[in-house]
């Protein structure tokens, strides 16, 4: 993409005039790319402006983002998040704290806009001619603003070496996890780092894909009443197996909603979510769990509902000389945690407390003090929850060009040659509730016709620098134990170049597709770009994050 397009040179004759900060709306995502290049020390080269592919610098996108220009930004209360590259932490902490003010803000008709300012300064002494200060970087578009961050979760920028061991481990884990979904290939359970077991609709699939994003190979095995689980699940180390349990009434509610989503009739819905059937299935699973005491059934202290449990945890921390971080919405529980930690000599940090107090003071609204899932809070089993689950399941079934007849049902379609990161990108985006399909472009094989029948704005074409793709494929070949001849066939210079040329020709014939260079971009960063472009090109009037330049 043209990193210079729409970026006029400053008027050298105009003297600098001090002015108050103002947010100017723009969807010029290429400025973000240029800022990223400046951060990494890449020299920006002027390119022709008339690029053939869809970019974020369109009049339509400008109209969509103009709503945040000038005074509109200040229509509600604003919260600024300032980060030197760790904005993910600040954003998620603040969004968690904002959950304490849902009712108060709705009753007052008040909106809150969160603005993430994230940049990375170059290391001191990085070389001659690279002594930019923080101010210099800001003036060079190195300050990125994300508005209304709750609508679409953008994480930028991620400072990792893309081709590190952790990168390849993560990709391998995601691909393994997708192949092992829903009890597939039980003979491979021994290769998994983590195995999730449980009855239908206990969240095994979304949990698997989420954990896989952290680099763990996850398999999941459904327990179906009357069907013996695979023998291999009892042959692996018990510590790898995590048995999922859920309350009967909650599982009933989940299954009823699922049945309605699938259009199942009343009789079928009762067979799937009837009280007696659900109880029997849970009992069936519980009996298997009881026979395998080495399996972990509940080891997570996420739901600390009473002071007794809280003190038990802090006592354990004291015995192990651990440090304690806590996020307790209930002020009484938070106070008890602080007092117990001080009394037992446990070094502690209250993560949410100071944030909640600051927001309360800024908004003039008292926090609810209610925990997630408590009466009066937004229900966990809301439409967003089911949308997310459905999106993840759809995405797994559509991986690697499977079921091309369903491409029309996808929200987002990723295309590209092998090893451009389509699968990990798909599963990451699906975690936010979007149905994603990905289609591999193989030289000499025509892509499915249905790909060219969907709305072009839904298709995102991934490209990558030749030498980087070569390196990725070589590492992949070694991981698979491929011999030198096979490695050369898969990652040889001429073959990789031809494949990229093959894909580029298809992209050129479809100018409505957005072409994204994933070279040296983390999965999170590419996902943020895709979601931004997806919303810029939609006709939805919903308020979504806008990437702007701060002048």
MIGU-206109 format. One record per residue (C-alpha): residue number from 1; z negated, y, x negated. Coordinates in steps of 0.1 Angstrom, whole numbers. Layout:
MIGU-206109
     n      pz      py      px
   NUM       Z       Y       X
...
***
This chain:
MIGU-206109
     n      pz      py      px
     1       0       0       0
     2       7      35     -12
     3     -25      48     -25
     4     -12      84     -28
     5       3      87       7
     6     -11     116      27
     7     -33     128      -1
     8     -22     164      -8
     9     -29     181     -41
    10     -56     208     -39
    11     -45     244     -40
    12     -52     254     -76
    13     -49     291     -67
    14     -77     290     -41
    15    -111     296     -56
    16    -138     271     -47
    17    -158     283     -17
    18    -192     268     -10
    19    -193     253      24
    20    -216     232      45
    21    -209     195      47
    22    -183     185      74
    23    -169     152      83
    24    -131     153      88
    25    -117     124     107
    26     -89     104      92
    27     -77      68      93
    28     -61      71      59
    29     -74      38      46
    30     -52      41      15
    31     -77      67       3
    32    -104      41       3
    33     -81      19     -18
    34     -75      47     -42
    35    -113      54     -45
    36    -118      17     -52
    37     -92      18     -79
    38    -108      49     -95
    39    -141      31     -95
    40    -127       1    -113
    41    -109      23    -138
    42     -73      15    -127
    43     -48      42    -133
    44     -32      55    -101
    45       6      55    -102
    46      27      75     -78
    47      49      54     -55
    48      75      61     -29
    49      60      73       3
    50      84      55      27
    51      66      21      25
    52      82      -4      49
    53      50     -20      62
    54      24      -7      87
    55      -4      13      71
    56     -34      31      84
    57     -17      65      80
    58      -1      66     115
    59      -2      94     141
    60     -16      70     166
    61     -45      61     143
    62     -52      98     136
    63     -54     104     174
    64     -78      76     178
    65    -101      89     151
    66     -99     125     159
    67    -128     121     183
    68    -152     122     154
    69    -138     154     140
    70    -160     185     137
    71    -186     190     163
    72    -180     156     180
    73    -198     139     151
    74    -230     157     160
    75    -228     150     197
    76    -255     123     193
    77    -281     118     166
    78    -268     109     132
    79    -283      87     105
    80    -269      87      70
    81    -271      56      48
    82    -266      65      11
    83    -259      37     -13
    84    -246      31     -48
    85    -229      -1     -38
    86    -257     -19     -19
    87    -249      -4      15
    88    -250     -39      31
    89    -288     -39      27
    90    -294      -4      41
    91    -270      -9      70
    92    -285     -42      82
    93    -321     -29      78
    94    -314       2      99
    95    -295     -16     126
    96    -324     -40     129
    97    -348     -11     133
    98    -325       6     158
    99    -331     -24     181
   100    -365     -10     187
   101    -351      20     205
   102    -326       5     228
   103    -343      14     261
   104    -353      49     251
   105    -318      58     239
   106    -302      45     270
   107    -326      63     293
   108    -319      96     276
   109    -282      91     274
   110    -284      96     237
   111    -260      80     212
   112    -267      73     175
   113    -240      74     149
   114    -247      57     116
   115    -227      69      85
   116    -226      47      55
   117    -219      66      22
   118    -212      41      -5
   119    -199      45     -40
   120    -203      29     -75
   121    -207      51    -106
   122    -191      40    -138
   123    -214      28    -165
   124    -225      55    -190
   125    -205      53    -222
   126    -177      34    -206
   127    -152      50    -230
   128    -135      83    -238
   129    -121     102    -208
   130    -143      83    -184
   131    -173     105    -182
   132    -170     114    -145
   133    -202     125    -128
   134    -213     117     -93
   135    -198     149     -80
   136    -165     142     -97
   137    -163     109     -80
   138    -171     124     -46
   139    -143     149     -50
   140    -119     121     -59
   141    -124     104     -25
   142    -150      81     -39
   143    -173      88     -10
   144    -165      66      20
   145    -180      72      55
   146    -183      45      81
   147    -191      59     116
   148    -207      39     145
   149    -214      10     122
   150    -228     -11     150
   151    -195     -15     168
   152    -178     -33     139
   153    -198     -44     108
   154    -181     -30      77
   155    -195     -39      43
   156    -182     -20      13
   157    -178     -22     -16
   158    -189     -56     -30
   159    -194     -55     -67
   160    -186     -90     -79
   161    -161    -106    -103
   162    -137    -121     -78
   163    -127    -150    -101
   164    -162    -160    -110
   165    -177    -195    -106
   166    -195    -183     -75
   167    -162    -173     -59
   168    -146    -207     -64
   169    -178    -224     -53
   170    -178    -204     -21
   171    -142    -211     -13
   172    -147    -248     -19
   173    -178    -249       3
   174    -160    -232      32
   175    -131    -256      30
   176    -153    -286      28
   177    -174    -274      57
   178    -144    -270      80
   179    -132    -305      73
   180    -166    -319      80
   181    -171    -302     113
   182    -184    -322     143
   183    -189    -355     125
   184    -155    -357     109
   185    -151    -378      78
   186    -187    -393      78
   187    -179    -411      45
   188    -181    -377      28
   189    -217    -369      39
   190    -230    -378       5
   191    -210    -349     -10
   192    -226    -323      13
   193    -254    -300       1
   194    -268    -297      37
   195    -263    -318      68
   196    -271    -305     102
   197    -277    -329     131
   198    -284    -324     168
   199    -271    -327     203
   200    -242    -307     216
   201    -245    -269     218
   202    -275    -266     194
   203    -253    -243     171
   204    -243    -268     144
   205    -208    -254     139
   206    -216    -217     137
   207    -246    -225     115
   208    -225    -246      92
   209    -198    -220      87
   210    -224    -192      81
   211    -243    -212      55
   212    -210    -222      38
   213    -203    -185      32
   214    -232    -186       8
   215    -216    -214     -12
   216    -232    -245       2
   217    -212    -275      14
   218    -223    -282      49
   219    -215    -311      72
   220    -227    -314     108
   221    -231    -346     129
   222    -234    -345     167
   223    -259    -369     183
   224    -244    -383     215
   225    -265    -404     238
   226    -255    -441     236
   227    -235    -436     204
   228    -251    -446     171
   229    -249    -419     144
   230    -229    -429     113
   231    -247    -451      88
   232    -240    -426      60
   233    -263    -400      75
   234    -293    -423      69
   235    -281    -431      33
   236    -282    -395      19
   237    -313    -379       5
   238    -335    -370      35
   239    -342    -335      21
   240    -305    -326      28
   241    -307    -334      65
   242    -319    -307      89
   243    -325    -317     125
   244    -319    -290     151
   245    -341    -288     181
   246    -339    -264     211
   247    -359    -258     243
   248    -346    -277     273
   249    -341    -247     296
   250    -323    -227     269
   251    -299    -256     262
   252    -292    -259     299
   253    -283    -222     301
   254    -260    -225     271
   255    -242    -255     285
   256    -238    -239     319
   257    -222    -209     304
   258    -199    -231     282
   259    -188    -251     313
   260    -179    -219     332
   261    -160    -207     302
   262    -140    -239     302
   263    -134    -237     339
   264    -152    -269     347
   265    -159    -276     384
   266    -195    -278     398
   267    -196    -316     395
   268    -185    -316     359
   269    -209    -287     351
   270    -239    -308     365
   271    -229    -338     344
   272    -229    -317     313
   273    -259    -294     319
   274    -280    -312     345
   275    -317    -311     339
   276    -321    -349     337
   277    -291    -354     314
   278    -301    -327     290
   279    -337    -340     288
   280    -325    -375     281
   281    -302    -363     253
   282    -330    -343     237
   283    -353    -373     239
   284    -326    -395     224
   285    -323    -371     194
   286    -361    -368     191
   287    -365    -406     187
   288    -340    -406     159
   289    -358    -377     142
   290    -391    -396     145
   291    -377    -425     127
   292    -367    -402      98
   293    -398    -382      88
   294    -380    -370      57
   295    -357    -348      77
   296    -368    -312      81
   297    -372    -303     118
   298    -387    -268     115
   299    -395    -251      82
   300    -385    -216      90
   301    -412    -190      97
   302    -388    -167     116
   303    -407    -168     149
   304    -442    -157     139
   305    -456    -151     174
   306    -493    -150     168
   307    -517    -137     142
   308    -530    -171     134
   309    -496    -183     122
   310    -492    -150     103
   311    -524    -155      84
   312    -515    -191      77
   313    -483    -179      60
   314    -501    -152      40
   315    -528    -176      29
   316    -500    -199      16
   317    -484    -170      -2
   318    -517    -163     -19
   319    -521    -199     -31
   320    -486    -199     -46
   321    -491    -164     -60
   322    -460    -153     -41
   323    -448    -119     -31
   324    -445    -112       7
   325    -418     -92      24
   326    -422     -88      62
   327    -402     -74      91
   328    -427     -73     120
   329    -417     -52     150
   330    -452     -55     166
   331    -473     -27     150
   332    -505     -47     155
   333    -490     -77     136
   334    -476     -55     109
   335    -511     -39     104
   336    -527     -74     102
   337    -501     -85      76
   338    -508     -55      54
   339    -546     -60      57
   340    -544     -97      50
   341    -521     -92      20
   342    -544     -65       5
   343    -575     -86      11
   344    -560    -117      -6
   345    -543     -98     -34
   346    -507    -106     -23
   347    -482     -80     -33
   348    -464     -71      -1
   349    -436     -48      12
   350    -432     -38      48
   351    -394     -35      52
   352    -390     -24      88
   353    -422      -3      93
   354    -412      28      73
   355    -376      27      87
   356    -388      24     123
   357    -413      53     118
   358    -386      75     103
   359    -361      68     130
   360    -388      74     157
   361    -395     108     142
   362    -359     117     139
   363    -349     106     174
   364    -381     116     192
   365    -382      82     208
   366    -411      57     206
   367    -403      22     193
   368    -407      -6     218
   369    -428     -28     195
   370    -411     -58     211
   371    -399     -88     190
   372    -364    -102     194
   373    -362    -124     225
   374    -394    -109     240
   375    -393     -98     277
   376    -376     -64     279
   377    -354     -69     249
   378    -317     -78     250
   379    -313    -115     257
   380    -302    -136     228
   381    -279    -156     251
   382    -257    -126     261
   383    -219    -123     263
   384    -217    -114     226
   385    -235    -146     216
   386    -211    -168     236
   387    -181    -148     224
   388    -192    -154     188
   389    -196    -191     193
   390    -163    -194     210
   391    -146    -174     183
   392    -160    -197     155
   393    -150    -229     173
   394    -115    -215     179
   395    -111    -204     143
   396    -120    -238     129
   397     -95    -256     152
   398     -67    -231     141
   399     -72    -235     104
   400     -42    -240      81
   401     -16    -236     108
   402     -30    -262     132
   403     -20    -259     168
   404       6    -231     164
   405      11    -231     202
   406     -23    -213     204
   407     -15    -184     182
   408     -11    -162     213
   409     -48    -167     221
   410     -59    -154     187
   411     -72    -119     182
   412     -62    -119     145
   413     -37    -140     126
   414     -37    -142      88
   415      -6    -153      70
   416       2    -159      33
   417       9    -184       6
   418     -16    -210      -5
   419     -49    -197     -21
   420     -47    -161      -8
   421     -81    -167       9
   422     -69    -172      45
   423     -95    -198      54
   424    -127    -181      40
   425    -115    -148      55
   426    -109    -164      89
   427    -144    -180      91
   428    -160    -147      79
   429    -143    -126     105
   430    -150    -152     132
   431    -187    -148     126
   432    -183    -113     141
   433    -168    -126     173
   434    -130    -125     167
   435    -108    -155     173
   436     -88    -159     141
   437     -59    -182     133
   438     -43    -186      99
   439      -8    -198      90
   440       2    -209      55
   441      37    -199      42
   442      52    -228      24
   443      85    -223       5
   444     113    -240      23
   445      93    -245      55
   446     100    -222      84
   447      69    -206      99
   448      62    -215     136
   449      83    -196     161
   450      51    -186     180
   451      41    -165     151
   452      69    -141     157
   453      62    -140     195
   454      27    -125     193
   455      20     -88     191
   456      28     -77     155
   457      -5     -57     153
   458     -24     -89     154
   459      -7    -103     122
   460     -21     -95      88
   461       0    -106      58
   462     -19    -113      26
   463      -4    -107      -8
   464     -19    -111     -43
   465      -9    -104     -79
   466      10    -132     -94
   467     -13    -137    -125
   468     -44    -137    -103
   469     -29    -163     -79
   470     -19    -184    -109
   471     -55    -183    -122
   472     -69    -193     -89
   473     -45    -222     -85
   474     -52    -235    -120
   475     -89    -235    -113
   476     -83    -253     -80
   477     -62    -279     -97
   478     -89    -286    -123
   479    -115    -289     -95
   480     -94    -315     -78
   481     -88    -334    -111
   482     -50    -329    -110
   483     -32    -338    -142
   484     -13    -313    -164
   485      20    -321    -148
   486       7    -316    -113
   487     -12    -285    -123
   488      21    -270    -136
   489      39    -278    -104
   490      12    -261     -84
   491       4    -231    -106
   492      35    -226    -128
   493      47    -191    -132
   494      82    -196    -117
   495      69    -215     -87
   496      42    -190     -79
   497      67    -161     -83
   498      92    -178     -59
   499      65    -185     -33
   500      54    -149     -34
   501      90    -137     -31
   502      95    -161      -2
   503      65    -146      16
   504      75    -111       8
   505     109    -116      24
   506      93    -127      56
   507      70     -97      55
   508      99     -74      51
   509     116     -87      82
   510      84     -80     102
   511      75     -43      95
   512      49     -44     123
   513      27     -66     102
   514       0     -50      81
   515       4     -62      45
   516     -29     -63      25
   517     -32     -69     -12
   518     -63     -91     -17
   519     -62     -89     -55
   520     -98     -84     -69
   521    -111     -78     -34
   522    -142     -97     -21
   523    -139    -115      12
   524    -162     -89      28
   525    -141     -60      17
   526    -108     -75      29
   527    -124     -83      62
   528    -135     -47      66
   529    -100     -35      60
   530     -85     -60      85
   531    -110     -50     112
   532    -104     -13     106
   533     -66     -17     109
   534     -70     -40     139
   535     -89     -14     159
   536     -68      15     147
   537     -37      -2     162
   538     -53     -13     195
   539     -52       7     227
   540     -89       4     232
   541    -109      36     238
   542    -140      19     226
   543    -158      38     198
   544    -154      19     166
   545    -162      27     129
   546    -139      53     114
   547    -133      56      77
   548    -132      92      68
   549    -131     115      37
   550    -160     139      33
   551    -147     173      22
***
